[in-house]
Amino acid sequence: MASDPADRASAVLEVDLVGVVANWRQLAARVAPADCAAVVKADAYGLGAPQVSAAFAAAGCRRFFVATLDEGIALRSTLPTSCEIAVFNGPVPGSAEEFVFHQLVPVLNEPGQIADWAEIARRHGGLPAMLHVDTGMARLGLSTREFTRLADELSQESATRWRGLISHLACADQPAHPLNDLQLARFALMRRHFAGLPASLAASSGIFLGRKFHFDFVRPGAALYGINPQPDTPNPMRQVVRLKGRILQVREVERGESVGYGAAHVVDHPSRLATVAIGYADGWFRSMSHRGSGRLGGERLPLLGRVSMDLAVFDVSAGDPSLARPGGFIELLDDDYGVDAAAADAGTIGYEILTALGRRCQRIYRGMPNQC
Ligand SMILES: *Cc1c(COP(=O)(O)O)cnc(C)c1O
């Protein structure tokens, strides 16, 4: 007889769709009358693009961004056609017809991509695209020099129907960084060549730099999923994920016994240890070794030794013995210890924590009626 995947799961990632939508509404209200898109690349930062995107669409979101063509194709089949799906990476050579077939809007980043798309667009009698200009990130988008050379031609281009002009901030999570105003000024100048075209500069952190940065629409990702857009101030976003790992085994160890690979931790007092089904293959980074922690009932308990591929060991000596038993769960992410706190312990950023968790954890959705 088949058991419920959630009941038999090793590691469970609970996604609060009501919270995700509340975060989108909060940002949408903050930037109105500018529009609020949703960035759902990397499977909505590991939370599940189909479920999360459907929730945004139901809340009124009409602009979506993914990174790759395949992410766009997958999303197209789950969203109403009234929702625009734009693809940050744009077409790689030979893939343009897929964009047309799946009604995806490419973001065009460099001159060759722009020329290729214009040719396809002429063949189809006109096709939409967004233009990405680089204002100081040196990653994607036309450089200032390329833009100066091409601007007149691009603004008069008739086969490519421009849907938006975008640029991306390099230091928006540091409000005092001088590059923010410099990028703003460069973007405002470039925008003048495209009168009436919707312009967008801000992602999550940029939204909090103030109105001048909002232009016609904003493109948050991280903040929707609970990551603090302004790391030096209290987090205005709701935590929307909980992670728990199944306790597989509990044992008593004597002082002097070692734990895990490399015998890298030696216990210094008689202890009760719980082996938990969470490892780096689940996205619980190996850099959590010796540093991470989990919660059992009300107690925060230390992770001992090295995180291995599928398992980590916690010292549950101080935990409630009735909870520290095989089949129970240790909470790894919750409202008190969220993605940013875990990122600090793992030596990374919340973005990397979330995107890594998508792989093997069993995802459970809370708060939407027709969950999948
Ligand atoms: C990923 C990305 C975003 C979203 O960024 P967050 O910091 O997650 O809000 C917006 N714009 C571009 C171009 C991106 O690559």
The ligand as an ORCA input file, in Angstrom:
! r2SCAN-3c Opt
* xyz 0 1
  C      17.897     37.237    -10.035
  C      17.587     38.563    -10.633
  C      16.614     39.382    -10.039
  C      15.997     39.080     -8.694
  O      16.966     39.404     -7.715
  P      16.671     39.297     -6.141
  O      17.884     39.878     -5.525
  O      16.515     37.848     -5.848
  O      15.441     40.063     -5.870
  C      16.246     40.538    -10.717
  N      16.846     40.892    -11.876
  C      17.814     40.139    -12.451
  C      18.435     40.598    -13.723
  C      18.226     38.965    -11.839
  O      19.195     38.229    -12.392
*
